[in-house]
Amino acid sequence: MANGSGPAYGERVEYGPQDVCYRHPRVHSFTLCQRCGRTICPECQVASPVGVLCPSCVREARPGAAQRASRAARVTGRRFAADGTPVVTYGIIAVSLVVFLAQLASHYFGADGVTAALWYAPVYSLPPELTAAGIGFEPWRLVTVMFTHSVGFLLHILFNMLALWIFGRNLEQMIGRTRFLLLYLFSGVGGALGVMFWVYADPYTIGTPTVGASGAIFGIMAATLVAFRAARVNVTSLAVLIAVNFGIGLLPGTNVSWQAHLGGMVVGALTMWLLVATRGPRRRSVQIAGLSALGILLALLTCAYLVALPI
C-alpha cells in the first residue's frame, strides 16, 4: 500500500499482536473463522461448506442429542414406510413378549397379578349387579387378552408368535398396515366373543378365564385363506393346516379354547371378505364405511350383555 499503512507489494508481512489463534495464543495466523471472526491456526481450522470455522462454532452449529435422535427416528420411519417393513406385525410380537415377561415376573413372585388383570372371562361382560362376586363390566379385557399368554406352557406364546411371524408379515404387506391392525384387533375381539357366546351352551364356563392371541391368529390365517382364494391361488394346503390346528383344540384334555379359535376365524374371514369386496381406489369410502360398521357391530356385541346369566 502506498500510504505506508501496511506492507507494500513484495514485502514480507509481519504478524501483529492480534494475529494469534484464540485457542493457541503462541501460534500466529491470519485465518479468521467465518462465523465468529476470531483468528484460528491451522490446527483449529475446520473446513465447512460456508468456509473455515473454529471448533467452538462447529459445536454450536451441531444439533443436540435430542435433535439428532428425532432426526434419526424420522429417517428410520421414512425408511420403514418406503420399504414396506411389517412394523405392525413386529409391534404386536414385541408387545406380546413384553407382556409375557411381565407375567413371568409376576408369576415368579407368586402373585400372577398381571395375568389376572389382563385375561378374559365371560363374567367380565356382565354388569356388576348380576354377579355374586361383584365382578363388573370390563370390556377392555377383550383386547388385553390377545396379548396375554399362559406362563405355564411356553410353547403357547412360541407357537402364536411363530404363526404371526409366518402369516402376519405377508398379509400386512398385502393389505397395508392400518387394515392389518384392524383385522388383528377385530379377530381378537371375535375370539373373545366366541368364548362369551359359548356360555349359552355351557353356563358353567362364565367364570372360566382364557388367555392368548390364538383367536386373532386364527383370524389372520382365515383372512389369508380368503385373500388367496380371491386371488385364485390354490389354498388346499392352508385349509388343511387350519383344519388340523382347529381340530387339535377339540381333543379332550388339551385345555384349548376352540371357541376363541372359531370366533376369530369367523370375524377374520368376514373382515377380509369385506376388504376384498371393496378393494380399489374408487371404493375406498365404501370400504371405510364397511370397516366402521363392522367395528361398531363388534363393540355393540361386547356391550349387549348377551350372556347375562347370574353366577
C-alpha positions in Angstrom: 0.0 0.0 0.0 1.4 3.4 -1.0 0.4 5.4 2.2 2.6 3.2 4.5 -0.3 1.8 6.5 0.6 -1.7 5.6 3.3 -3.7 3.7 3.9 -2.8 0.1 3.7 -5.4 -2.6 6.5 -7.9 -2.4 7.4 -7.1 1.2 7.1 -9.7 3.9 4.0 -9.5 6.1 4.6 -9.2 9.8 2.2 -10.6 12.3 0.5 -8.1 14.6 -0.3 -8.6 18.3 -3.9 -9.7 17.3 -2.8 -12.2 14.7 -2.7 -15.2 17.0 -5.0 -18.2 17.5 -7.6 -17.6 20.2 -7.1 -21.1 21.4 -3.3 -21.2 21.0 -2.0 -17.7 21.8 1.6 -18.6 20.8 0.6 -19.6 17.3 0.3 -16.8 14.7 -2.3 -16.9 11.9 -4.2 -14.6 9.5 -7.1 -17.0 9.1 -10.4 -15.9 10.6 -13.4 -18.1 11.5 -16.2 -17.3 9.0 -18.8 -17.3 11.8 -17.3 -15.5 14.8 -14.4 -13.7 13.1 -11.8 -14.9 15.6 -8.3 -15.9 14.4 -7.6 -19.6 14.2 -4.4 -21.6 13.5 -4.2 -24.5 11.0 -4.8 -27.0 13.9 -8.1 -25.4 14.8 -9.4 -24.8 11.3 -12.5 -27.0 10.4 -13.5 -26.9 6.7 -17.2 -26.5 6.1 -19.4 -25.6 3.1 -19.5 -22.0 4.3 -15.7 -21.7 4.8 -13.3 -22.3 7.6 -14.9 -22.5 11.1 -13.4 -22.7 14.6 -14.2 -25.7 16.8 -16.5 -23.7 19.1 -18.7 -22.6 16.2 -18.8 -26.1 14.9 -20.1 -27.4 18.2 -22.7 -24.6 18.4 -23.9 -25.4 14.9 -24.1 -29.1 15.6 -27.7 -30.2 16.6 -28.1 -31.5 20.2 -28.7 -35.1 21.2 -32.5 -34.8 21.2 -32.5 -33.2 17.7 -30.2 -36.0 16.4 -32.4 -38.7 17.9 -35.5 -37.1 16.5 -33.9 -36.8 13.1 -32.8 -40.4 13.2 -36.3 -41.5 14.2 -37.8 -39.6 11.3 -35.3 -41.1 8.9 -36.0 -44.6 10.2 -39.7 -44.1 10.0 -39.5 -43.0 6.4 -37.3 -46.0 5.6 -39.8 -48.4 7.1 -42.6 -46.7 5.3 -40.7 -46.8 2.0 -39.6 -50.5 2.1 -42.9 -51.9 3.4 -41.5 -53.3 6.6 -44.3 -55.1 8.5 -44.0 -52.9 11.6 -47.5 -53.8 12.9 -46.6 -57.4 13.0 -43.3 -56.7 14.7 -45.0 -54.4 17.1 -47.6 -57.0 18.1 -44.9 -59.5 18.7 -42.9 -57.0 20.7 -45.9 -56.1 22.9 -46.8 -59.7 23.4 -43.2 -60.6 24.5 -43.1 -57.6 26.9 -46.4 -58.6 28.5 -45.3 -62.2 28.8 -42.1 -61.1 30.6 -44.2 -59.1 33.0 -46.4 -62.1 33.5 -43.4 -64.3 34.2 -42.1 -61.8 36.7 -45.4 -61.6 38.5 -45.7 -65.4 38.5 -42.2 -65.7 39.9 -43.2 -63.7 43.0 -46.3 -65.9 43.4 -48.9 -63.3 42.5 -49.9 -63.8 38.9 -51.5 -60.3 39.2 -50.5 -59.3 35.7 -52.2 -62.3 34.1 -55.3 -61.9 36.2 -55.5 -58.2 35.3 -55.4 -59.0 31.5 -57.2 -62.3 30.9 -60.8 -62.5 29.8 -63.8 -64.5 31.1 -67.4 -64.0 30.1 -68.3 -62.7 33.5 -66.4 -59.5 32.6 -69.2 -58.9 30.0 -71.8 -58.7 32.7 -73.0 -55.7 34.8 -71.8 -56.0 38.4 -75.3 -56.3 39.8 -75.8 -59.7 38.0 -72.7 -61.3 39.5 -72.5 -62.7 43.0 -68.8 -61.9 43.3 -69.4 -58.2 42.3 -67.2 -58.6 39.3 -68.2 -55.9 36.8 -68.3 -54.9 33.2 -64.7 -54.7 31.9 -64.8 -54.7 28.1 -61.1 -53.8 27.6 -60.3 -57.3 28.6 -61.5 -58.4 25.1 -58.4 -56.6 23.8 -55.8 -57.2 26.5 -56.5 -61.0 26.4 -55.0 -61.2 22.9 -51.6 -60.0 24.3 -51.6 -62.4 27.3 -50.4 -66.0 27.3 -50.1 -68.9 29.6 -46.9 -68.8 31.7 -47.2 -72.5 32.5 -46.8 -73.5 28.8 -44.0 -71.8 27.0 -45.0 -73.3 23.6 -48.2 -71.3 23.8 -46.6 -68.0 23.1 -43.9 -69.5 20.9 -46.5 -71.1 18.6 -48.6 -68.0 18.4 -45.7 -65.7 17.7 -44.3 -68.1 15.1 -47.7 -68.2 13.3 -47.9 -64.4 13.4 -44.4 -64.2 12.0 -45.3 -66.5 9.1 -48.7 -65.3 8.2 -48.8 -61.7 9.6 -45.8 -60.3 7.7 -47.1 -61.4 4.3 -50.7 -60.3 4.9 -49.7 -56.9 6.3 -47.6 -56.2 3.2 -50.6 -57.4 1.1 -53.3 -55.2 2.6 -51.4 -52.5 4.4 -50.7 -51.6 8.0 -53.9 -49.9 9.0 -56.1 -52.7 7.6 -53.9 -55.4 9.1 -54.1 -53.8 12.5 -57.9 -53.6 12.3 -58.0 -57.2 11.1 -55.9 -58.4 14.0 -58.0 -56.4 16.6 -61.3 -57.5 15.1 -60.2 -61.1 15.0 -59.0 -61.0 18.6 -62.3 -59.4 19.8 -64.1 -62.0 17.7 -62.3 -64.8 19.6 -63.3 -63.3 22.9 -66.9 -63.0 21.7 -66.8 -66.7 20.7 -65.9 -67.6 24.3 -68.7 -65.3 25.6 -71.4 -66.8 23.4 -70.4 -70.3 24.4 -72.0 -69.6 27.8 -75.4 -70.1 26.2 -74.4 -73.8 25.7 -72.4 -74.2 28.9 -73.3 -71.6 31.6 -70.7 -73.0 34.0 -67.9 -71.5 31.8 -69.0 -68.0 32.6 -66.1 -67.6 35.1 -63.5 -69.6 33.2 -60.6 -67.3 32.2 -58.9 -67.5 28.8 -55.6 -66.1 27.6 -53.8 -65.9 24.3 -53.7 -64.5 20.8 -55.0 -67.7 19.3 -58.3 -66.1 18.3 -56.5 -63.3 16.4 -54.0 -65.8 14.9 -56.8 -68.0 13.6 -58.4 -64.8 12.2 -55.2 -64.0 10.4 -55.0 -67.5 8.9 -58.6 -67.4 7.8 -58.1 -64.0 6.3 -55.1 -65.3 4.4 -57.2 -68.1 3.1 -59.9 -65.7 1.8 -57.3 -63.4 0.2 -55.6 -66.3 -1.6 -58.9 -67.7 -2.7 -59.9 -64.3 -4.2 -56.6 -64.2 -6.0 -57.3 -67.7 -7.4 -54.4 -69.3 -5.5 -54.5 -73.0 -4.5 -55.4 -72.9 -0.8 -55.7 -76.6 -0.2 -52.6 -76.9 2.0 -53.6 -73.8 4.0 -57.1 -75.0 4.5 -55.7 -78.4 5.8 -53.4 -76.6 8.1 -56.2 -74.5 9.6 -58.4 -77.6 9.9 -55.7 -79.6 11.7 -54.9 -76.9 14.2 -58.6 -76.2 14.9 -59.2 -80.0 15.3 -56.4 -80.2 17.9 -58.4 -77.8 20.1 -61.3 -80.2 20.0 -59.4 -83.1 21.6 -60.3 -83.8 25.2 -57.7 -82.7 27.7 -55.9 -80.2 25.5 -57.2 -77.2 27.6 -57.5 -75.2 24.4 -60.3 -72.7 23.8 -61.7 -73.8 20.4 -64.5 -71.3 20.9 -61.9 -68.4 20.6 -60.4 -70.1 17.5 -63.8 -70.3 15.9 -64.8 -66.7 16.8 -61.5 -65.4 15.5 -61.8 -67.3 12.2 -65.3 -66.1 11.5 -64.5 -62.5 12.2 -61.2 -62.7 10.4 -62.7 -64.2 7.3 -65.6 -61.7 7.3 -63.2 -58.8 7.6 -61.0 -60.0 4.7 -64.1 -60.7 2.6 -65.1 -57.1 3.2 -61.7 -55.8 2.2 -61.7 -57.9 -1.0 -65.2 -56.9 -2.0 -64.5 -53.2 -1.6 -60.9 -53.1 -3.0 -60.0 -50.4 -5.5 -59.3 -46.7 -5.2 -62.9 -45.8 -6.3 -64.4 -47.8 -3.5 -62.3 -46.5 -0.7 -65.2 -44.7 1.0 -67.3 -47.9 0.8 -64.5 -49.9 2.4 -64.1 -47.4 5.3 -67.8 -47.4 5.9 -67.9 -51.2 5.9 -65.0 -51.5 8.4 -66.5 -48.8 10.6 -69.8 -50.7 10.6 -68.1 -54.0 11.5 -66.2 -52.3 14.3 -69.4 -50.8 15.7 -71.1 -54.1 15.5 -68.4 -55.8 17.5 -68.4 -53.0 20.0 -72.2 -53.3 20.4 -71.9 -57.1 20.9 -69.4 -56.6 23.8 -71.9 -54.2 25.5 -75.1 -56.2 24.8 -74.9 -58.4 28.0 -75.9 -61.3 25.8 -74.6 -63.7 28.4 -76.4 -62.1 31.3 -76.6 -65.2 33.5 -76.1 -64.6 37.2 -73.5 -66.7 39.0 
